Amino acid sequence: MEGRESRAETFRRLLERDPDNPMVLCSLGIELFKEGNYPEAGDCFRRAIESKSDYSVAYRMLGRTLYELRQDVEAREVFEKGREVAERNRDLQTVREIDVFLRRLQKRSEER
């Protein structure tokens, strides 16, 4: 892969031109999430939501990031807000995915 920039670097360059673009922020966040860089990914998802408050995928990914960081209280809050947004957008796939993680959070809290 020598000589080729990573997908994350591509999105970083795009952000230089348009730092508040919610789709680029979310795309960068997803790449960082895949790399396990959860803190920076979370920052990207938060910025995407600030730019576009009805971006249900950004809520889902922020919730997943918080879930991976074991910040369960905040993850639940983000998932619940994201579920409302996804329902308003009629984004049923995101609603289903959020429901899966809400159940995982519930199970994890019961195991403590």
Secondary structure, 3 states (H helix, E strand, C coil): CCCCCCHHHHHHHHHHHCCCCHHHHHHHHHHHHHCCCHHHHHHHHHHHHHHCCCCHHHHHHHHHHHHHCCCHHHHHHHHHHHHHHHHHCCCHHHHHHHHHHHHHHHHHHHCC
